[in-house]
Amino acid sequence: MLVHLVLERLSRQVLPRVPEPVMDNLSQTEAFAMAGREDGILAFIYLYQALQITPLVRNGDRVLDLGCGPANQLVQIARLNPDAHFMGLDASAEMLDRASETIRRCKVENIELTAGDMTALAEIADASIDCVISTMSLHHLPDLAALSDTMREARRVLKPGGGLYFVDFGRFKRTGTQRFFAEDRRDCQPEKFTRDYFNSMRAAFSLAELSQAAALLGPGVIRHSTPLAPFMVILKGGARRELDDKTRQSAHGLYRRMTAAQQKDFRLYARWLRAGGLGLPFALD
Ligand SMILES: C[S@@+](CC[C@H](N)C(=O)[O-])C[C@H]1O[C@@H](n2cnc3c(N)ncnc32)[C@H](O)[C@@H]1O
């Protein structure tokens, strides 16, 4: 890995973006949905994002998730915040079917789903949402204009003083690095997932593009980007509540239920994000 990261650092190349369409292919959505289950390769990332998002959510809040996909991530967040109401929005009917399955399987009652396009939230009134989130979905947008539209829409629907958390990876400079990261865990993930992951990395916006678009969210935007491998968390406003003991215990429970390997990945990921200036709201171990 180190070799790739050094080459990446030294490279003067700038790879063009190769957009990735909305995920509506059956085997594609299935591979992604499986990767996000409790025993899946993405589970530790989902717990991490859920912990970061939870302090932004208050009881009774309406939270909008842009590009909720199969809702594995959203379920984690909804479980940690049982007194808030979540709306998962996605442009893919196939993904929304997966999301319904996940919500049913996990018996979560505070999530509703809606079909929609995050670049044009026509059905959602101005200043009607307490918190807007989006995890690993921005790279699916076709171009910079769509990315900008998404930021403008998020700003429009968000209440003054509301919370916002967007996260996505940035584009590597070298195809070799993209391939290395896509294939790093190929033994424990379906081939389809490896291919899609590679395509997602090719579709990622650069950190500069994400940063520029984030400025459209208005005042109070904070950007955290990671060293070496490009990744960005965009926040607006800080914590909106103190985490109570019950929430902390639930989070500890979710962490304890992960395998030792998942916990190790979680700790590495948290360390990497900390290097980008984003600490966890509380320690889990
Ligand atoms: C990689 S998945 C991420 C899902 C989920 N947020 C997660 O973290 O697991 C990206 C999702 O964004 C959805 N998507 C892509 N473009 C969209 C758009 N313009 N509006 C709404 N959803 C979109 C895709 O259908 C897909 O379900």
Ligand as a Chemical Component Dictionary entry (heavy atoms), coordinates in Angstrom:
data_LIG
# 
_chem_comp.id                   LIG 
_chem_comp.type                 NON-POLYMER 
_chem_comp.pdbx_formal_charge   0 
_chem_comp.three_letter_code    LIG 
# 
loop_
_chem_comp_atom.comp_id 
_chem_comp_atom.atom_id 
_chem_comp_atom.alt_atom_id 
_chem_comp_atom.type_symbol 
_chem_comp_atom.charge 
_chem_comp_atom.model_Cartn_x 
_chem_comp_atom.model_Cartn_y 
_chem_comp_atom.model_Cartn_z 
_chem_comp_atom.pdbx_ordinal 
LIG C1  C1  C 0  -22.887 3.868  -3.357 1  
LIG S1  S1  S 1  -24.584 4.015  -2.970 2  
LIG C2  C2  C 0  -24.493 4.618  -1.299 3  
LIG C3  C3  C 0  -25.675 4.212  -0.498 4  
LIG C4  C4  C 0  -25.673 4.600  0.972  5  
LIG N1  N1  N 0  -25.684 6.017  1.177  6  
LIG C5  C5  C 0  -24.527 3.979  1.700  7  
LIG O1  O1  O 0  -23.681 4.696  2.277  8  
LIG O2  O2  O -1 -24.465 2.756  1.749  9  
LIG C6  C6  C 0  -25.077 5.449  -3.863 10 
LIG C7  C7  C 0  -26.565 5.604  -4.011 11 
LIG O3  O3  O 0  -26.858 6.885  -4.563 12 
LIG C8  C8  C 0  -27.974 6.734  -5.428 13 
LIG N2  N2  N 0  -28.028 7.866  -6.365 14 
LIG C9  C9  C 0  -27.205 8.135  -7.393 15 
LIG N3  N3  N 0  -27.553 9.282  -7.992 16 
LIG C10 C10 C 0  -28.628 9.767  -7.328 17 
LIG C11 C11 C 0  -29.432 10.925 -7.464 18 
LIG N4  N4  N 0  -29.205 11.845 -8.407 19 
LIG N5  N5  N 0  -30.434 11.110 -6.573 20 
LIG C12 C12 C 0  -30.686 10.196 -5.608 21 
LIG N6  N6  N 0  -29.964 9.063  -5.448 22 
LIG C13 C13 C 0  -28.931 8.866  -6.284 23 
LIG C14 C14 C 0  -27.717 5.398  -6.095 24 
LIG O4  O4  O 0  -28.903 4.871  -6.665 25 
LIG C15 C15 C 0  -27.195 4.578  -4.931 26 
LIG O5  O5  O 0  -28.221 3.915  -4.258 27 
# 
loop_
_chem_comp_bond.comp_id 
_chem_comp_bond.atom_id_1 
_chem_comp_bond.atom_id_2 
_chem_comp_bond.value_order 
_chem_comp_bond.pdbx_ordinal 
LIG C1  S1  SING 1  
LIG S1  C2  SING 2  
LIG S1  C6  SING 3  
LIG C2  C3  SING 4  
LIG C3  C4  SING 5  
LIG C4  N1  SING 6  
LIG C4  C5  SING 7  
LIG C5  O1  DOUB 8  
LIG C5  O2  SING 9  
LIG C6  C7  SING 10 
LIG C7  O3  SING 11 
LIG C7  C15 SING 12 
LIG O3  C8  SING 13 
LIG C8  N2  SING 14 
LIG C8  C14 SING 15 
LIG N2  C9  SING 16 
LIG N2  C13 SING 17 
LIG C9  N3  DOUB 18 
LIG N3  C10 SING 19 
LIG C10 C11 SING 20 
LIG C10 C13 DOUB 21 
LIG C11 N4  SING 22 
LIG C11 N5  DOUB 23 
LIG N5  C12 SING 24 
LIG C12 N6  DOUB 25 
LIG N6  C13 SING 26 
LIG C14 O4  SING 27 
LIG C14 C15 SING 28 
LIG C15 O5  SING 29 
# 
